[in-house]
């Protein structure tokens, strides 16, 4: 399979949908995980259990939930988002937010005891305490972002349900692979899969390089 304009269109839409979902999910999940790791409040254990439970939700179930929300008779049906890239982004946000929150929580908790008392004894304000611990936990948080990105860009069930795999509109790499395989074009499906694998590899490579550079800078 050559990298035709149609293929580039599919690759670009996959990157657009997943990257947007990761950015939105990070804005929700990372602060939520950090707060859960640093502060205690009534019902905290229940919230943590719910987050860890949602980390393992089947993507198809997420797709069904989002589909019902966006369907004509659903509470968000008036927005007309079903079978659009925006619906696919919403499904992926629901998918990755618990992952980002749970892994951020674990990363912050791993650094909390070591740095909280030290920073507090040096006269750090509450905001400075939070910033210091989150900064020290950035390696674990970035690992969570990498895991969430890999999970989102390789997801197929939810985006198929809410996107519909419409050519030139909502077809992404994973749904294109399924289509090519069903049509018996196994070579094309495998080649698209290699493109997907290459994108994941490049993303994780840049992420690892960025984390290592940050760690080197922090040690200076």
Beta strands, then each sheet from edge to edge (+ up, - down):
end
